Amino acid sequence: MSRIQWKQALRPSPSATPQHYTYDLYDNFDFRIPRTCALPQTDEQIVELPEPRSFRSLNRAGLMLASVGLQTKDAVAEYLAEDPFSVGLYCAMQDGPDDYKSAKQMAHTPPEDFARQYKFLRSSKQFLREVGSVQASFLSIFLGTMGPLYGFTHSRWAGLHALEQAECDLHNGVVKAAIVGSAFSLEDPLLTMRIRRSIPDTSILCEGAAALVLTASEEYTDWRSAMPESGECFYGTAHDLVLLATGSEQYEQNFERSGAVVGSGDGDLQCVASERSGD
């Protein structure tokens, strides 16, 4: 019951050289994640937000989601103008990083100074950065969508969950257009380490984000069968959506056989290799 009307992805250049990603968390401990590729942009360079003050409330993955999600505006403008409630947002986003920096700085704080020091170190916006659903909510506010807002958090299948819920809502007429988005960053060391250990040693773990605009069609889309497969690069929580947004012609033929009709946005927002990952 859906077609891919528009698609966009943000990812490192496929020619980027994988590097160790180093986390400066513990003294005298070299915490490295092997074979990773990060986006070359700093957080401040990823996206220009409609409301700049929102920057402090968004983690890196949230900024990446906003980067691809904001570009759906033209694709859904007709639906928003007719009825903002007819556009839904379906996001696959895991919770953001804990405040490791403050925890490290407070390691030797005396009990009598704990509350004062904690309040001094921890930003009032930190809680918002840690909640995955908040990141999606900001995108909904930026776009002006008033339809359903879903957040899916499964580390591997959240993207599929988002697609299937969008399919269901399009089939039942709940929405006329569905924005399905996801993003994954290397910001959280524990999440990154867990995903790195769950994929083949030969795969490159990459930052990535993608957004698709789905509209209704006469054919049911079996998204479980339509998922492309690729073991060369892995994009964490956003993996399936990044592959859908950057799929080759062979992938798109497979989508069509599964009932998915593929459209296109302005192309793949690939990035060049970066030294940001560390040595």
C-alpha positions in Angstrom: 0.0 0.0 0.0 3.0 2.4 -0.2 5.5 3.8 -2.6 8.8 5.5 -1.9 8.0 9.0 -3.3 11.2 10.6 -2.1 14.4 9.5 -0.5 17.6 11.0 0.9 20.6 9.7 2.9 23.5 11.2 4.7 26.6 9.0 5.1 30.4 9.0 4.8 31.8 8.6 1.3 32.0 4.9 0.3 35.7 5.5 -0.5 36.5 6.7 3.0 39.2 4.8 4.8 37.9 3.0 8.0 39.7 4.1 11.2 39.7 3.4 14.9 37.3 5.6 16.8 38.8 6.6 20.1 36.8 7.6 23.2 38.6 9.7 25.8 36.6 8.5 28.8 38.9 6.9 31.2 42.4 7.8 32.4 45.1 5.3 31.3 42.6 3.3 29.2 42.7 3.3 25.4 39.0 2.8 24.5 39.0 2.2 20.7 36.3 0.9 18.3 37.9 -0.6 15.2 36.8 -0.2 11.6 34.6 2.8 11.8 33.7 5.8 9.5 32.3 9.0 10.9 30.9 11.9 9.0 33.5 14.7 8.5 31.2 17.4 9.9 31.3 18.6 13.5 27.9 18.8 15.2 27.6 22.5 14.4 28.2 21.8 10.7 25.6 19.0 10.2 22.5 21.1 9.7 21.2 24.6 9.9 18.2 24.4 12.3 15.0 26.5 11.8 15.3 27.3 15.5 19.0 27.6 16.4 18.3 27.5 20.1 17.2 23.9 19.6 20.8 22.9 19.0 21.6 22.3 22.7 18.6 19.9 22.9 19.7 17.6 20.1 22.4 15.0 20.2 24.5 14.2 17.1 22.1 11.5 15.8 19.2 14.0 16.3 21.1 16.6 14.2 21.7 14.0 11.5 18.0 13.1 11.5 17.1 16.8 11.2 19.6 17.1 8.3 17.8 14.6 6.1 14.3 15.1 7.6 14.1 18.8 6.9 14.7 18.1 3.2 11.4 16.2 3.0 9.5 19.5 3.3 8.9 20.1 -0.4 7.9 16.4 -0.9 5.2 16.7 1.8 4.3 20.4 1.3 1.1 19.6 -0.7 -0.2 17.3 2.1 0.7 19.7 4.9 -1.0 22.6 3.1 -4.2 20.5 2.7 -4.1 18.9 6.2 -1.2 18.9 8.6 -2.8 15.9 10.3 -2.4 13.8 7.1 1.4 13.6 7.5 2.9 11.2 10.0 6.5 10.8 11.2 7.9 7.4 11.9 11.4 7.4 13.4 13.9 4.7 14.3 16.1 6.3 17.0 17.8 4.9 20.0 18.3 6.9 23.1 21.3 9.3 23.1 24.5 9.1 25.1 24.7 9.3 28.8 26.6 12.2 30.4 29.9 10.5 30.6 31.8 13.7 30.8 30.1 14.8 34.0 30.3 11.4 35.5 34.1 11.4 34.9 34.5 14.8 36.5 32.5 13.8 39.5 34.3 10.6 40.2 36.2 11.9 43.3 33.6 14.5 44.5 33.1 14.6 48.3 29.5 13.6 49.3 28.8 17.0 50.8 29.6 18.7 47.4 27.9 16.2 45.2 24.6 18.0 44.6 26.2 21.4 44.0 28.9 20.0 41.7 26.4 17.9 39.7 24.1 20.9 39.1 27.1 22.9 38.0 28.4 20.3 35.5 25.2 19.0 34.0 23.4 21.0 31.4 19.6 21.4 31.9 19.3 20.3 28.3 21.1 17.0 28.7 18.0 15.0 29.5 16.5 16.0 26.2 19.6 14.9 24.3 19.3 11.4 26.0 15.8 10.6 24.9 15.3 9.3 21.4 11.7 10.3 21.1 12.6 13.9 21.8 14.9 14.0 18.8 12.0 12.9 16.5 9.7 15.3 18.2 11.9 18.3 17.2 11.8 17.2 13.6 8.0 17.0 13.7 7.9 20.6 15.1 10.3 21.9 12.5 8.2 20.4 9.7 4.8 21.3 11.1 3.5 17.7 10.9 0.4 17.0 13.1 -0.2 13.4 12.3 1.0 10.3 14.2 4.5 10.5 15.7 6.2 7.2 16.4 9.6 6.4 17.9 11.0 2.9 17.5 14.1 2.0 19.5 15.1 -1.6 18.6 18.9 -1.5 17.9 18.5 -3.7 14.8 14.9 -3.7 13.6 13.7 -0.2 14.5 13.7 0.8 10.8 11.6 -2.1 9.8 9.2 -1.4 12.6 8.9 2.2 11.4 8.2 1.1 7.8 5.6 -1.5 8.8 3.7 1.0 11.0 3.8 3.6 8.2 2.5 0.9 5.8 -0.4 0.2 8.2 -1.4 3.8 8.6 -1.3 4.4 4.9 -3.4 1.3 4.3 -6.0 2.4 6.9 -6.1 6.0 5.7 -4.7 7.4 8.9 -2.2 9.4 6.9 -1.7 10.3 3.2 2.1 10.7 3.5 4.5 9.1 5.9 8.0 10.3 6.7 10.2 7.5 7.8 13.6 8.5 9.2 16.5 7.2 11.2 20.0 8.2 12.2 23.0 6.6 13.9 26.1 8.2 15.2 29.2 7.0 17.0 28.6 9.4 19.9 27.7 6.8 22.5 30.7 4.4 23.2 28.6 1.5 24.7 26.0 1.5 21.9 28.8 1.7 19.3 30.8 -1.1 20.9 27.7 -3.3 21.2 26.8 -2.9 17.5 30.5 -3.3 16.4 30.6 -6.7 18.2 27.3 -7.8 16.5 28.4 -7.4 12.9 31.1 -9.2 11.0 34.7 -8.1 11.6 35.1 -7.3 7.9 32.2 -4.8 8.0 32.7 -1.0 8.5 30.6 0.6 11.1 29.5 4.0 9.7 27.5 7.0 10.9 24.4 7.4 8.7 21.0 8.9 8.5 18.1 8.5 6.0 14.6 9.8 5.3 11.9 8.3 3.0 8.6 9.8 2.1 6.0 7.1 1.5 2.6 7.6 -0.1 -0.2 5.2 -0.7 -0.4 2.8 -3.7 -2.6 0.0 -4.7 0.0 -2.7 -3.9 0.8 -3.9 -0.4 4.5 -3.6 0.4 6.1 -6.5 2.2 8.9 -4.6 3.8 10.4 -7.7 5.4 11.0 -9.1 2.0 12.0 -5.8 0.5 14.9 -5.1 2.9 18.2 -4.9 1.0 21.3 -6.7 2.3 24.8 -5.4 2.4 27.7 -6.5 4.6 30.4 -4.1 3.5 29.1 -1.1 5.5 26.7 -1.1 8.5 24.9 2.0 9.6 23.7 0.9 13.1 20.0 1.6 13.8 19.7 3.4 10.5 21.1 0.6 8.4 18.0 -0.6 6.5 16.8 2.9 5.7 20.2 4.1 4.5 20.3 1.1 2.1 16.8 1.8 0.9 17.7 5.5 0.3 20.9 4.7 -1.5 20.0 1.4 -3.2 21.3 0.4 -6.6 19.0 -0.3 -9.6 19.1 -4.0 -8.6 17.8 -3.1 -5.1 15.1 -0.9 -6.6 14.0 -3.8 -8.9 13.7 -6.0 -5.9 11.6 -3.3 -4.1 9.2 -3.1 -7.1 8.8 -6.9 -7.1 7.9 -6.6 -3.4 5.3 -4.0 -4.2 7.4 -0.9 -3.4 7.7 1.8 -6.0 10.7 4.0 -5.7 11.0 7.7 -6.3 13.9 10.0 -5.7 14.9 13.2 -4.0 18.0 15.3 -4.7 20.3 12.3 -4.5 22.6 10.8 -1.9 24.3 13.3 0.4 27.6 11.5 0.6 30.5 13.0 2.6 34.2 12.9 2.1 36.6 11.0 4.2 37.6 12.6 7.5 40.3 12.5 10.1 37.7 13.1 12.9 37.6 9.5 14.0 41.1 9.6 15.5 44.0 7.3 15.0 
